[in-house]
């Protein structure tokens, strides 16, 4: 860390590594229906696949989605409010991470099942479009 | 049974055991996002759980859902149009069956994963409400 994140603001308390300002459901509040709804959109499914592909945390701006910024923000909010991702401010960046542990505890195996199904569909689609 | 279903209609061709009038996506058209959307509603999830609980086919009226008839019809339509269930007229009854084979071929293991997650959530809810 060091001095990174210094923005010259008068109030200089370091940004706490918590989900400041952004409401998250606690684990017990996460509903299967909400998780499935969150993943029922192609863009949100894509975001989750990218988050699952090894990266611990990604800022919203690191996703190159073919939608407007406000739509992107909306998708991240749906993912957060359903309990699929955790969004944390780090300085001015909103960082996103999958809530793997919470989902795994509530619904063992479900996330991997969904990611496998999504990968399968993507592969089928790629083959159909002549990439395979 | 016997003469049940006789409504005195002039045209008496037997109802074909096909999905007459009701549009269904063919297997290749079924999208993961659509399946997840279909299951993202508590009533629809409940319908699917009941269909999965051993019964091959059930008519819409066999489901005792705490919603209006038109809402019930809507839910069944969403399930059909997403490819989760097949609806077939048998006489005047609309019969519903899970498209297990199609879903299994497209997304192996997914349906069972989702049913397991739904059962887990239902059990947790029952325990919380003092049934356990």
HADDOCK unambig.tbl for C-alpha pairs under 7 A between the chains (distance, minus, plus):
assign (segid A and resid 32 and name CA) (segid B and resid 118 and name CA) 6.87 0.50 0.50
assign (segid A and resid 33 and name CA) (segid B and resid 39 and name CA) 6.81 0.50 0.50
assign (segid A and resid 33 and name CA) (segid B and resid 40 and name CA) 4.16 0.50 0.50
assign (segid A and resid 33 and name CA) (segid B and resid 41 and name CA) 5.79 0.50 0.50
assign (segid A and resid 33 and name CA) (segid B and resid 42 and name CA) 6.52 0.50 0.50
assign (segid A and resid 34 and name CA) (segid B and resid 40 and name CA) 6.34 0.50 0.50
assign (segid A and resid 36 and name CA) (segid B and resid 36 and name CA) 5.22 0.50 0.50
assign (segid A and resid 36 and name CA) (segid B and resid 37 and name CA) 6.50 0.50 0.50
assign (segid A and resid 36 and name CA) (segid B and resid 39 and name CA) 6.82 0.50 0.50
assign (segid A and resid 36 and name CA) (segid B and resid 40 and name CA) 5.10 0.50 0.50
assign (segid A and resid 37 and name CA) (segid B and resid 36 and name CA) 6.49 0.50 0.50
assign (segid A and resid 37 and name CA) (segid B and resid 37 and name CA) 5.47 0.50 0.50
assign (segid A and resid 37 and name CA) (segid B and resid 40 and name CA) 4.90 0.50 0.50
assign (segid A and resid 39 and name CA) (segid B and resid 33 and name CA) 6.81 0.50 0.50
assign (segid A and resid 39 and name CA) (segid B and resid 36 and name CA) 6.82 0.50 0.50
assign (segid A and resid 40 and name CA) (segid B and resid 33 and name CA) 4.15 0.50 0.50
assign (segid A and resid 40 and name CA) (segid B and resid 34 and name CA) 6.35 0.50 0.50
assign (segid A and resid 40 and name CA) (segid B and resid 36 and name CA) 5.09 0.50 0.50
assign (segid A and resid 40 and name CA) (segid B and resid 37 and name CA) 4.91 0.50 0.50
assign (segid A and resid 41 and name CA) (segid B and resid 33 and name CA) 5.79 0.50 0.50
assign (segid A and resid 42 and name CA) (segid B and resid 33 and name CA) 6.52 0.50 0.50
assign (segid A and resid 107 and name CA) (segid B and resid 117 and name CA) 5.28 0.50 0.50
assign (segid A and resid 110 and name CA) (segid B and resid 113 and name CA) 5.97 0.50 0.50
assign (segid A and resid 110 and name CA) (segid B and resid 114 and name CA) 6.97 0.50 0.50
assign (segid A and resid 110 and name CA) (segid B and resid 117 and name CA) 6.96 0.50 0.50
assign (segid A and resid 113 and name CA) (segid B and resid 110 and name CA) 5.98 0.50 0.50
assign (segid A and resid 113 and name CA) (segid B and resid 113 and name CA) 6.73 0.50 0.50
assign (segid A and resid 114 and name CA) (segid B and resid 110 and name CA) 6.96 0.50 0.50
assign (segid A and resid 117 and name CA) (segid B and resid 107 and name CA) 5.28 0.50 0.50
assign (segid A and resid 117 and name CA) (segid B and resid 110 and name CA) 6.96 0.50 0.50
assign (segid A and resid 118 and name CA) (segid B and resid 32 and name CA) 6.87 0.50 0.50
